[in-house]
Amino acid sequence: MLGAHAYPSPRRGLVTVEAVDFFVIGGGSGGVRAARVAATLGARVVVAEDKELGGTCVNVGCIPKKLFVYASHVPHQLELARSFGWDAPEPRLDWPRLRDAKDAEIKRLNGIYARILETAGVTVVRGRARVTSPTTVAVGDRVFEARHILVATGGRPIVRKFPGAEHAMTSDDVFHLPALPRRVFVVGGGYIAAEFACIFHGFGLEATLSYRGPLFLRGFDREAREHVAAEMRRRGIALWFDNQITALRKRGDGALDIETSDGRGVTVDAVLCATGREPNVEGLGLAEVGVELSDGGAVVVDGHYATRVPTIHAVGDVIDRYNLTPVALAQGAYVAKRLFGEGASEVDLALVPTAIFTQPSLATVGLSEEDARAQYADIDVYASTFRPLAHTLGGSDERYMVKLVVDRATDRVLGVHVVGGEAGEIVQTAAVALRAGATKAVFDATIGIHPTFAEELVTLRTPRAR
């Protein structure tokens, strides 16, 4: 598939250069999508990957995390089963069996990614790539000359510096633990921290979440965040807000003593630092060839995902704009179509739905109440909290929440926020309605499916008093 020619190198003698149309650095979601689309458009494509295909999402992100989320739901589901008259035994998690089953599934997905690229005619090169000029990339001893280069190397977890930080683990480590700890301390206030606190608790561990701010999940609707916090506490997860870890010391028996900024001390068996991620650009040679990087290391791109070096583009978490797998997929496809097809519609990030798989989960699309008030002169808010039908026969006091934010002048629904079981499934459909410009009147005219959780979105009739 690849053309080649040779040129003299002062250090290595005669070097064979392989000519391609599109060289993609990174075999994750955005890179694989871009490579496949470009290949179907007739481009000669190479993907370089130094780890497993699928990137963060498949290997240490969305997929294995969601499998753990499902596993962590089982004790709660068995509790519900007893309320319906089933004699359900007390659950006991076989961690090695879960971990190994997860590994087998991830290996299967790695193979699927490989077959997708192979079927499309994409060449996969194993190894860490380095950009050596605006049109050349080296991978080990191989050199490629490309008309276009795409950087899609994603991000990696970071641990902020504090005494004893070397004893903490990141989210990548959780997926391969040899054994589960009994007590775990989670540091962070984003979706990774909140989700893993719930996963650990569901696995039967003592879980504490520490966050430096007054309330976690910054950027989401405040009322929804407060509701998630209340329900997590109801389940028994300790939430320490306005709190920072200041020191971590390892005991001789392996336990960890933690000191925090508010004077509370605690001894645990493991500490998870989920305090953010950084773009994975180390060693790529981008700055050396003129690609601009932000202060945080993100690749700076324009609206077409082009860097200031015209032959080099970047998509996904490495540009640190909207770090979600479906967004990276859309960006990758857009770049491929723009470079090798007849153009493509720009990626519209105005109404991107997202979900946090806490217990209960939170899903949202559109504006929060706070953002809507800042952007619109007058809004109406419709909200309801209620005990779900599935919990009425037992002793569970868990409550769900639905919320609509509406522009009073146009009646257009600006935001949908749902907290409860399968919130993500509900909001994915609601996102279609919002993209179509649905008004509150459209929601009101829609017949609900009874009895369901989702019908609450079309039965909200009275706005909250202002």
C-alpha positions in Angstrom: 0.0 0.0 0.0 2.8 2.4 0.9 5.1 4.1 -1.5 8.7 4.5 -0.5 12.0 6.2 -1.4 15.4 6.5 0.2 17.4 9.5 1.3 20.9 9.7 3.0 21.0 10.3 6.8 24.3 11.5 8.4 23.8 9.2 11.3 22.1 6.1 9.9 23.2 6.0 6.3 20.6 5.4 3.6 17.1 5.6 5.2 13.9 4.3 3.5 11.1 6.8 3.7 7.6 5.4 3.4 5.1 7.8 1.7 1.5 8.1 3.0 -1.3 10.5 2.6 -2.4 10.5 6.3 -0.4 9.6 9.3 -2.4 9.3 12.5 -0.6 9.3 15.9 -2.9 7.5 18.4 -5.1 4.5 18.0 -7.9 5.7 20.3 -11.5 6.7 19.4 -10.7 9.9 17.4 -7.7 8.5 15.7 -9.3 5.3 14.6 -12.4 7.0 13.3 -10.3 9.5 11.3 -8.1 6.8 9.9 -11.0 4.6 8.9 -12.9 7.4 7.2 -9.8 8.7 5.4 -9.1 5.2 4.1 -12.6 4.7 2.8 -12.1 8.0 0.9 -9.1 6.6 -0.8 -6.2 7.9 1.3 -3.1 5.8 2.2 -3.3 5.8 6.0 -1.0 4.7 8.8 -1.9 4.6 12.5 0.9 4.6 15.1 0.0 3.3 18.6 2.4 2.4 21.4 -0.2 0.8 23.6 -3.4 -1.2 23.0 -5.8 0.0 20.3 -8.9 1.7 21.5 -7.2 4.4 23.6 -8.3 5.5 27.1 -12.0 4.8 26.4 -11.7 1.2 25.7 -8.7 0.3 27.9 -8.8 2.4 31.1 -11.9 4.6 30.7 -15.5 4.5 29.5 -15.9 0.8 28.8 -14.2 -0.9 31.8 -15.5 1.8 34.1 -19.1 1.2 33.0 -18.6 -2.5 33.5 -17.5 -1.8 37.0 -20.5 0.5 37.4 -22.8 -2.4 36.4 -21.1 -4.7 38.9 -21.4 -2.2 41.7 -25.2 -1.9 41.2 -25.7 -5.6 42.2 -26.0 -5.2 46.0 -28.6 -2.5 45.5 -30.5 -4.6 43.0 -30.5 -7.5 45.4 -31.8 -5.3 48.1 -34.7 -4.3 45.8 -35.2 -8.0 45.0 -35.9 -8.8 48.6 -38.5 -6.0 48.7 -40.3 -7.9 45.9 -40.3 -11.2 47.8 -37.2 -12.8 46.4 -34.9 -14.6 48.8 -31.6 -13.0 47.7 -28.4 -14.0 49.4 -25.9 -11.5 50.7 -23.6 -10.7 47.8 -19.9 -11.4 47.8 -17.7 -9.9 45.1 -15.0 -12.1 43.6 -12.7 -9.3 42.5 -10.2 -11.4 40.5 -13.1 -12.9 38.5 -14.6 -9.5 37.7 -11.2 -8.0 36.9 -10.2 -10.9 34.6 -13.6 -11.0 32.9 -13.2 -7.3 32.2 -9.7 -7.9 30.8 -11.0 -10.5 28.4 -13.7 -8.2 27.1 -11.2 -5.4 26.6 -8.9 -7.7 24.7 -11.9 -8.6 22.5 -12.5 -4.9 21.8 -8.8 -4.4 21.0 -9.2 -7.1 18.4 -12.3 -5.4 16.9 -10.4 -2.1 16.6 -7.6 -3.9 14.8 -10.0 -5.6 12.4 -11.8 -2.3 11.7 -8.5 -0.7 10.6 -7.4 -3.8 8.7 -10.7 -4.0 6.8 -10.5 -0.3 5.9 -7.0 -0.9 4.5 -5.2 1.1 7.3 -1.6 0.1 8.2 -1.0 -0.1 12.0 2.5 0.5 13.3 3.4 -0.3 16.8 5.6 2.2 18.7 5.8 5.7 20.0 5.7 8.2 17.1 7.7 11.4 16.9 7.1 14.3 14.5 10.4 15.2 13.0 9.2 17.8 10.5 5.9 19.2 9.3 5.6 16.3 7.0 7.7 13.4 8.5 7.1 11.1 11.4 9.5 8.5 12.9 8.5 5.4 14.7 11.5 3.5 15.9 13.7 2.9 12.8 10.9 3.6 10.3 10.4 7.1 8.8 7.1 8.2 7.1 6.5 11.2 4.9 2.9 12.3 5.0 0.8 14.8 3.3 -1.2 15.3 6.5 -0.5 14.3 10.1 -3.2 13.9 12.8 -2.3 14.0 16.5 -4.9 12.0 18.5 -2.9 10.9 21.6 -5.5 11.7 24.2 -4.7 12.4 27.8 -3.3 10.8 30.9 -4.2 11.2 34.6 -2.1 13.5 36.8 -1.5 13.5 40.6 -0.9 16.9 42.2 2.2 17.2 44.3 1.9 16.7 48.1 4.1 14.8 50.6 3.6 11.1 50.0 1.8 11.5 46.7 3.9 8.6 45.3 1.7 6.2 47.4 -1.5 7.3 45.6 -2.9 5.5 42.6 -4.7 6.9 39.5 -7.8 5.7 37.8 -5.6 3.7 35.4 -4.3 1.7 38.3 -7.8 0.7 39.6 -8.6 -1.5 36.7 -5.6 -3.8 37.5 -5.5 -4.0 41.3 -4.3 -7.4 42.5 -6.8 -7.1 45.4 -9.4 -4.7 46.5 -8.7 -2.5 49.5 -11.1 -2.4 52.4 -11.0 1.4 52.9 -10.4 3.9 50.0 -10.0 7.6 50.0 -10.8 9.4 46.7 -9.4 12.8 46.0 -11.1 15.0 43.4 -14.4 16.6 42.4 -14.9 15.6 38.8 -16.9 12.8 37.2 -14.0 10.3 37.6 -13.8 10.8 41.4 -17.5 10.8 41.9 -18.0 7.7 39.8 -15.2 5.7 41.5 -16.4 6.7 45.0 -19.8 5.1 44.1 -18.2 2.1 42.4 -16.0 1.4 45.5 -19.0 1.8 47.8 -21.0 -0.6 45.6 -18.2 -3.1 45.9 -18.7 -3.1 49.6 -15.7 -0.8 50.5 -15.6 2.1 52.9 -15.4 5.1 50.5 -14.6 8.7 51.3 -14.4 11.5 48.7 -12.5 14.6 49.4 -12.8 17.8 47.3 -11.2 21.2 47.7 -14.4 23.1 46.8 -17.7 23.5 48.5 -19.5 21.1 46.1 -18.3 18.6 43.5 -19.2 18.2 39.8 -18.5 21.8 38.9 -20.1 23.0 35.7 -23.2 20.9 36.1 -26.5 22.3 37.3 -26.1 23.1 41.0 -29.5 21.7 42.1 -28.6 18.4 40.3 -25.2 18.3 42.0 -26.7 18.9 45.4 -29.2 16.1 44.7 -26.4 13.7 43.8 -24.4 14.6 46.9 -27.5 14.0 49.1 -28.2 10.6 47.6 -24.5 9.5 47.8 -24.5 10.4 51.5 -27.8 8.6 51.9 -26.1 5.4 50.6 -23.2 5.8 53.1 -20.5 7.5 51.1 -18.6 10.1 53.1 -18.2 13.4 51.2 -15.6 15.9 52.6 -16.0 19.2 50.8 -13.8 22.2 51.3 -11.1 19.7 52.1 -7.7 18.9 50.6 -5.2 16.1 51.3 -2.0 17.7 52.7 0.1 14.6 53.4 0.1 10.9 53.0 2.3 8.5 55.0 2.6 4.7 54.5 2.7 2.5 57.6 4.7 -0.6 58.0 1.6 -2.7 57.6 0.8 -1.0 54.2 -2.0 1.2 55.5 -2.0 4.9 54.7 -2.3 7.8 57.2 -3.9 10.9 55.6 -3.7 14.4 56.8 -6.2 17.0 55.4 -6.5 20.8 55.3 -9.4 20.9 57.8 -7.5 18.9 60.4 -9.3 15.6 59.9 -7.1 12.6 59.8 -8.0 9.1 58.5 -6.3 5.8 57.9 -7.1 3.9 54.8 -5.8 1.1 52.6 -5.7 3.0 49.3 -5.8 6.6 47.9 -7.2 7.3 44.5 -6.2 10.7 43.1 -8.7 11.7 40.4 -7.6 15.4 40.2 -7.5 15.8 36.5 -5.9 14.7 33.3 -3.3 16.3 31.0 -2.8 16.1 27.2 -0.5 13.3 26.2 2.1 15.2 24.2 5.4 14.3 25.8 8.0 13.2 23.4 5.9 13.8 20.3 8.2 16.6 19.0 5.3 19.0 18.3 6.7 22.2 19.7 10.0 21.6 17.9 8.3 21.6 14.5 6.3 24.8 15.3 3.0 23.4 16.8 1.7 25.7 19.5 0.9 24.2 22.9 -1.2 25.8 25.6 0.2 26.4 29.1 -1.4 23.1 30.1 0.2 21.2 27.2 -2.9 21.1 24.9 -2.4 21.3 21.2 -3.8 24.6 20.0 -6.1 24.3 17.0 -8.5 26.4 15.0 -12.1 25.7 14.2 -11.1 23.1 11.6 -8.7 21.3 14.1 -5.7 22.5 12.3 -2.6 23.7 14.2 -0.5 26.6 13.1 1.5 24.1 11.1 -0.9 23.6 8.2 -0.1 19.9 7.6 -0.7 19.0 11.3 -4.1 18.6 12.8 -5.3 17.4 16.3 -8.5 16.0 17.8 -9.8 14.6 21.0 -8.6 15.0 24.5 -5.1 16.2 23.4 -6.7 19.5 22.4 -8.5 19.6 25.8 -11.8 21.2 24.6 -14.7 18.8 25.3 -13.1 15.5 26.5 -15.8 13.0 25.5 -15.4 10.0 23.3 -18.4 10.8 21.0 -16.9 14.3 20.5 -13.5 12.9 19.5 -15.3 10.5 17.0 -17.1 13.5 15.4 -13.9 15.5 15.3 -11.9 12.7 13.7 -14.5 12.1 11.0 -14.7 15.8 10.3 -10.9 16.2 9.7 -10.8 13.1 7.5 -13.7 14.3 5.3 -12.3 17.8 5.1 -8.9 16.6 4.0 -9.8 13.8 1.7 -13.5 14.1 0.9 -15.7 16.9 -0.3 -15.8 18.7 3.0 -18.0 18.1 6.1 -20.4 20.0 8.4 -18.5 21.4 11.3 -18.8 19.7 14.7 -21.5 21.4 16.7 -20.8 21.4 20.4 -23.7 23.5 21.4 -25.9 20.7 22.8 -23.7 17.8 23.8 -25.4 15.4 26.2 -23.3 13.9 29.0 -23.8 11.6 31.9 -22.0 10.9 35.2 -22.5 7.3 36.3 -22.8 7.9 40.0 -25.4 6.2 42.1 -27.9 7.5 41.2 -26.6 8.7 37.9 -26.7 12.3 36.6 -27.3 13.2 33.0 -27.7 16.5 31.3 -28.0 18.3 28.0 -28.2 22.1 27.4 -27.8 24.9 29.9 -27.8 24.6 33.7 -30.2 26.9 35.6 -27.2 29.1 36.5 -26.0 29.5 33.0 -29.4 30.1 31.6 -30.0 32.9 34.1 -26.7 34.5 33.0 -27.6 34.3 29.3 -31.3 34.9 29.2 -33.5 37.8 30.5 -36.2 35.6 31.9 -36.4 31.8 32.4 -38.8 29.3 34.0 -37.7 26.3 35.9 -39.7 23.1 36.2 -38.4 20.6 38.7 -39.6 17.6 40.6 -38.1 15.1 43.1 -39.9 11.8 43.8 -39.5 8.3 45.1 -39.3 5.9 42.2 -41.9 3.2 41.9 -39.4 0.4 42.2 -38.5 1.5 45.7 -42.0 1.8 47.1 -42.3 -1.8 48.4 -39.0 -1.6 50.3 -37.4 0.6 52.8 -35.3 2.7 50.4 -35.7 6.4 50.6 -33.7 7.2 47.4 -35.2 10.0 45.4 -34.9 10.8 41.7 -35.0 14.3 40.1 -36.0 15.8 36.8 -35.6 19.4 35.8 -36.4 21.5 32.7 -35.0 25.0 32.1 -37.1 27.1 29.7 -36.7 30.5 28.0 -39.9 32.3 28.9 -39.8 34.5 25.8 -39.7 31.7 23.3 -40.9 28.7 25.4 -37.8 26.8 24.1 -36.3 24.2 26.4 -32.8 25.3 27.2 -31.7 22.4 29.5 -32.7 19.0 30.7 -31.3 17.6 33.9 -32.1 14.1 35.2 -30.8 12.3 38.4 -31.8 8.7 38.8 -31.6 5.2 37.3 -30.8 5.1 33.6 -30.6 8.9 33.5 -28.2 8.8 30.6 -30.6 6.7 28.5 -33.4 9.3 29.1 -31.3 12.4 28.3 -29.8 10.9 25.1 -33.3 10.9 23.7 -34.1 14.3 25.2 -31.0 15.7 23.4 -32.6 14.9 20.1 -35.6 17.1 21.1 -33.5 20.0 22.2 -31.5 19.9 18.9 -34.8 20.0 17.1 -35.7 23.2 19.1 -38.4 21.6 21.2 -40.5 24.0 23.3 -42.1 23.4 26.6 -45.4 23.2 24.8 -44.0 20.3 22.7 -43.0 18.5 25.9 -46.5 19.1 27.4 -48.2 17.8 24.3 -46.2 14.6 24.3 -48.0 11.6 25.8 -46.0 9.9 28.5 -45.4 6.2 28.9 -46.9 5.1 32.2 -45.5 4.1 34.6 -42.0 5.2 33.8 -39.3 7.5 35.2 -39.0 9.3 31.9 -42.7 10.3 31.8 -41.9 12.9 34.5 -40.3 15.0 31.8 -43.6 15.5 30.0 -45.8 15.9 33.1 -44.1 18.9 34.7 -46.8 21.6 34.6 -46.1 24.3 37.2 -42.9 26.4 37.1 -41.1 27.0 40.3 -42.0 30.3 42.0 -39.4 32.9 41.3 
